[in-house]
Amino acid sequence: MPRYGNATIALLSSVFDEGVEHAAALIRHSAREFEPGRHDLLNPLTDEGRAFAREFGRALPKQLLVRGYASPAERCVETVQLILGSHAEHGGRVTRHRPVEALGVFYVLDQMKMYRAMTAAEGQQRFLANWFDGQIGHDVMMPADLAAKLVGRVVAGKLEAPLERPQLDLCVSHDMSLYLVQDRLLGLGVAEATAVDFLDGVVFYAREGRLWMRGLQGPPVRVDLAI
């Protein structure tokens, strides 16, 4: 298995080994370029990132039917395409993949002001902590609690339409979305211990009529996505 994505593969395997028959995972895209001067959302995957995505698909449990969704950003769409293609190539079953706007950075209301606020905060971690604490203007970022529940509802909503079991709905997004749901829904906080690496993820699943969520650390948490 690849260095990136190992923990997510282990998490998924554990969830399905425990008897879950349908899960929805929110994961970060694979390794990408960081070209100075290029709009961040236009940075594509690196060749290494493409290899990591293929390895992730190869490592997925082959009994799973996998259905894919992605942020419209090219690197997210390519990540899910490569994962599904590799899963199928190595004996797994897939349906199709498509972009979903809610897996993008819809919660950023003003990109220019967001980048200014991140620069003033001297980095993403402090900026995110400020956002989660309500210290970023509501004209810049959607309130974090609302944004987290909206992301969660989109991902967990895939559990309402299974095709066959066991099934995985794979939703590829950005590190900011993972930080958001880790903090607001899992209560993990923004810290080095919960840093979101490429292909890291969280999993939603239903059990006994309740919605549960698991991250790469800590126990499952029952979540309420009512707004």
C-alpha positions as CSV (number, residue, x, y, z in Angstrom):
1,M,0.0,0.0,0.0
2,P,1.1,3.6,-0.5
3,R,2.6,5.9,2.2
4,Y,-0.2,8.3,1.5
5,G,-3.6,6.7,2.0
6,N,-2.4,3.8,4.2
7,A,-4.4,5.0,7.2
8,T,-7.5,5.6,5.2
9,I,-7.4,2.1,3.7
10,A,-6.9,0.7,7.2
11,L,-9.9,2.7,8.4
12,L,-12.1,1.5,5.6
13,S,-11.1,-2.1,6.0
14,S,-11.9,-1.9,9.7
15,V,-15.3,-0.4,9.2
16,F,-16.3,-3.1,6.7
17,D,-14.8,-5.8,8.8
18,E,-17.0,-4.8,11.6
19,G,-20.1,-5.6,9.5
20,V,-20.9,-2.2,7.9
21,E,-22.3,-2.9,4.5
22,H,-22.5,0.7,3.1
23,A,-20.1,3.5,4.0
24,A,-19.4,7.0,2.6
25,A,-15.9,8.4,2.9
26,L,-14.7,11.9,2.5
27,I,-11.0,12.0,1.6
28,R,-8.4,14.6,0.5
29,H,-7.1,14.4,-3.1
30,S,-3.7,12.9,-3.8
31,A,-0.4,14.7,-3.9
32,R,-0.5,17.8,-6.1
33,E,1.6,20.7,-7.4
34,F,2.2,24.0,-5.5
35,E,3.0,26.3,-8.4
36,P,3.7,29.9,-7.2
37,G,1.5,32.4,-8.9
38,R,-1.1,29.9,-10.0
39,H,-4.6,30.0,-8.5
40,D,-4.5,27.3,-5.9
41,L,-7.5,25.4,-7.2
42,L,-5.8,25.1,-10.6
43,N,-2.8,23.1,-9.3
44,P,-3.0,19.6,-10.7
45,L,-1.8,16.3,-9.3
46,T,1.9,15.4,-9.6
47,D,3.0,12.2,-11.3
48,E,3.7,10.9,-7.9
49,G,0.2,11.8,-6.8
50,R,-1.3,9.9,-9.7
51,A,0.7,6.9,-8.7
52,F,-0.5,7.2,-5.1
53,A,-4.1,7.4,-6.3
54,R,-3.7,4.2,-8.4
55,E,-2.1,2.5,-5.4
56,F,-5.0,3.6,-3.2
57,G,-7.5,2.0,-5.7
58,R,-5.4,-1.2,-5.8
59,A,-5.5,-1.4,-2.0
60,L,-9.2,-1.0,-1.6
61,P,-11.0,-4.2,-0.4
62,K,-12.0,-5.9,-3.6
63,Q,-15.5,-7.0,-2.4
64,L,-16.6,-3.4,-2.5
65,L,-18.7,-1.7,-5.2
66,V,-17.2,1.8,-5.3
67,R,-19.1,4.9,-6.5
68,G,-17.2,8.1,-6.9
69,Y,-17.8,11.9,-6.4
70,A,-15.4,14.8,-6.4
71,S,-14.9,18.5,-6.0
72,P,-15.0,20.1,-9.5
73,A,-11.2,20.9,-9.1
74,E,-9.2,19.0,-11.6
75,R,-7.0,17.3,-9.0
76,C,-10.0,15.9,-7.2
77,V,-11.7,14.7,-10.3
78,E,-8.5,13.0,-11.5
79,T,-7.9,11.4,-8.0
80,V,-11.3,9.7,-8.0
81,Q,-11.0,8.7,-11.6
82,L,-7.6,7.0,-11.0
83,I,-8.8,5.3,-7.8
84,L,-11.9,3.8,-9.4
85,G,-9.9,2.8,-12.5
86,S,-7.3,1.0,-10.4
87,H,-9.9,-0.6,-8.2
88,A,-11.6,-2.0,-11.3
89,E,-8.3,-3.0,-12.9
90,H,-7.4,-5.1,-9.9
91,G,-10.8,-7.0,-9.6
92,G,-13.1,-4.5,-7.8
93,R,-16.4,-3.3,-9.1
94,V,-17.2,0.4,-9.8
95,T,-20.0,2.5,-11.2
96,R,-19.3,6.0,-12.3
97,H,-17.8,9.2,-10.9
98,R,-18.9,12.8,-11.2
99,P,-18.2,16.2,-9.8
100,V,-20.3,17.6,-7.0
101,E,-20.1,21.3,-6.2
102,A,-20.6,20.8,-2.4
103,L,-17.3,18.9,-2.3
104,G,-15.5,22.0,-3.4
105,V,-14.7,25.1,-1.2
106,F,-18.2,26.5,-1.4
107,Y,-17.9,27.8,2.2
108,V,-15.3,30.4,1.0
109,L,-17.4,33.4,0.2
110,D,-14.7,35.8,-0.9
111,Q,-11.5,34.1,-2.2
112,M,-9.4,37.3,-2.1
113,K,-10.3,38.2,1.5
114,M,-9.8,34.6,2.5
115,Y,-6.2,34.6,1.2
116,R,-5.5,37.9,2.9
117,A,-6.9,36.5,6.2
118,M,-4.7,33.4,5.8
119,T,-1.6,35.5,5.1
120,A,-2.4,37.7,8.2
121,A,-2.8,34.5,10.3
122,E,0.7,33.4,9.1
123,G,-0.6,30.0,7.9
124,Q,-3.5,27.7,7.3
125,Q,-3.6,26.1,10.8
126,R,-4.0,29.5,12.6
127,F,-6.5,30.7,9.9
128,L,-8.6,27.6,10.3
129,A,-8.6,28.0,14.1
130,N,-9.7,31.6,13.7
131,W,-12.5,30.5,11.4
132,F,-13.7,27.7,13.7
133,D,-13.7,30.2,16.6
134,G,-15.9,32.6,14.6
135,Q,-13.1,35.2,14.2
136,I,-13.3,35.4,10.4
137,G,-15.9,37.8,8.9
138,H,-19.1,36.2,7.7
139,D,-18.6,37.9,4.4
140,V,-15.4,35.9,4.0
141,M,-16.3,32.4,5.2
142,M,-19.6,30.6,5.9
143,P,-20.1,29.9,9.6
144,A,-18.0,26.8,10.3
145,D,-20.8,24.9,12.1
146,L,-23.2,25.3,9.2
147,A,-20.5,24.5,6.6
148,A,-19.5,21.3,8.4
149,K,-23.1,20.1,8.6
150,L,-23.6,20.9,4.9
151,V,-20.5,18.9,3.9
152,G,-21.6,16.1,6.2
153,R,-25.1,16.0,4.8
154,V,-23.8,15.7,1.2
155,V,-21.4,12.9,2.0
156,A,-23.8,11.0,4.4
157,G,-26.6,11.5,2.0
158,K,-25.0,8.9,-0.3
159,L,-26.0,6.3,2.2
160,E,-29.6,6.8,1.3
161,A,-29.2,5.4,-2.2
162,P,-27.3,2.1,-2.1
163,L,-26.9,0.1,-5.3
164,E,-25.7,-3.2,-3.8
165,R,-23.8,-4.2,-0.7
166,P,-21.0,-4.0,0.4
167,Q,-20.7,-0.5,-1.1
168,L,-18.4,2.5,-0.7
169,D,-19.3,6.0,-1.8
170,L,-15.9,7.8,-2.2
171,C,-16.1,11.6,-2.0
172,V,-12.8,13.4,-2.9
173,S,-12.4,16.9,-1.6
174,H,-9.8,19.3,-0.1
175,D,-7.8,19.4,3.1
176,M,-9.9,22.4,4.3
177,S,-13.1,20.3,4.2
178,L,-11.4,17.5,6.2
179,Y,-10.1,20.0,8.8
180,L,-13.6,21.4,9.0
181,V,-15.5,18.1,9.7
182,Q,-12.7,16.9,12.0
183,D,-13.1,19.9,14.2
184,R,-16.8,20.6,14.0
185,L,-18.2,17.0,13.8
186,L,-15.5,14.9,15.4
187,G,-14.3,17.5,17.9
188,L,-10.6,16.8,17.2
189,G,-9.5,20.4,16.9
190,V,-6.9,21.9,14.6
191,A,-3.5,20.6,15.8
192,E,-0.5,18.9,14.3
193,A,-1.7,15.6,15.6
194,T,-4.7,15.8,13.3
195,A,-2.9,17.2,10.2
196,V,-4.7,16.2,7.0
197,D,-2.3,14.6,4.6
198,F,-3.0,13.5,1.0
199,L,-5.6,10.8,0.8
200,D,-6.5,11.1,4.5
201,G,-10.2,10.7,5.2
202,V,-13.2,10.2,7.5
203,V,-16.0,7.7,7.1
204,F,-19.8,8.0,7.7
205,Y,-22.0,4.9,8.2
206,A,-25.4,4.0,9.7
207,R,-25.9,1.6,12.5
208,E,-29.1,0.8,14.4
209,G,-30.8,3.8,12.8
210,R,-28.1,6.3,13.9
211,L,-25.4,8.1,11.8
212,W,-21.8,7.5,12.9
213,M,-18.6,9.0,11.8
214,R,-15.0,7.8,12.3
215,G,-11.7,9.5,11.7
216,L,-8.2,8.3,11.5
217,Q,-7.9,8.6,15.3
218,G,-10.3,8.3,18.2
219,P,-13.5,6.3,18.6
220,P,-16.6,6.5,16.4
221,V,-18.8,9.6,17.1
222,R,-22.6,9.7,16.6
223,V,-23.3,12.8,14.6
224,D,-26.4,14.9,14.1
225,L,-26.5,16.9,10.9
226,A,-29.8,18.7,11.5
227,I,-29.6,22.4,10.6
